[in-house]
Amino acid sequence: MVALNPDNQFSKAKMLVKSEVRGKCLHVTISRCPSIETMRSTLDDIFRCAKAAQDSVALARYPTARRAIKKDKRFK
């Protein structure tokens, strides 16, 4: 939850994102969202951060099972 805790202190729309852990589940509540596009963008960010946190935990837990990282030709 800490890794996914969004920083909404400076939201111009006063959007509120609240997260809490219940058992083994993370519950995220988004309120006062100004548009559906903003909500979708916020959810995309949360899911992207969740995936990165999940991958990081997996690498830390199982260092011998690291996946090969493909190099992106756009970045050198």
TAMOFEN-V983832 format. One record per residue. N is the residue number from 1. SS is DSSP state (h for helix, s for strand, l for the rest). PSI is psi in whole degrees, 0 to 359 (none if undefined). Layout:
n,ss,psi
N,SS,PSI
N,SS,PSI
This chain:
n,ss,psi
1,l,321
2,l,319
3,l,333
4,l,356
5,l,112
6,l,154
7,l,96
8,l,24
9,l,331
10,l,25
11,l,122
12,l,329
13,l,0
14,l,28
15,l,145
16,s,127
17,s,119
18,s,135
19,s,145
20,s,152
21,s,130
22,s,106
23,l,239
24,l,10
25,s,144
26,s,124
27,s,127
28,s,129
29,s,127
30,s,125
31,s,163
32,l,40
33,l,129
34,l,334
35,l,163
36,h,329
37,h,320
38,h,319
39,h,317
40,h,317
41,h,318
42,h,316
43,h,320
44,h,317
45,h,317
46,h,314
47,h,322
48,h,317
49,h,323
50,h,319
51,h,317
52,h,319
53,h,319
54,h,316
55,h,320
56,h,318
57,h,319
58,h,319
59,h,322
60,h,324
61,h,322
62,l,73
63,h,336
64,h,348
65,h,29
66,l,140
67,l,151
68,l,129
69,l,121
70,l,134
71,l,134
72,l,125
73,l,341
74,l,336
75,l,130
76,l,none
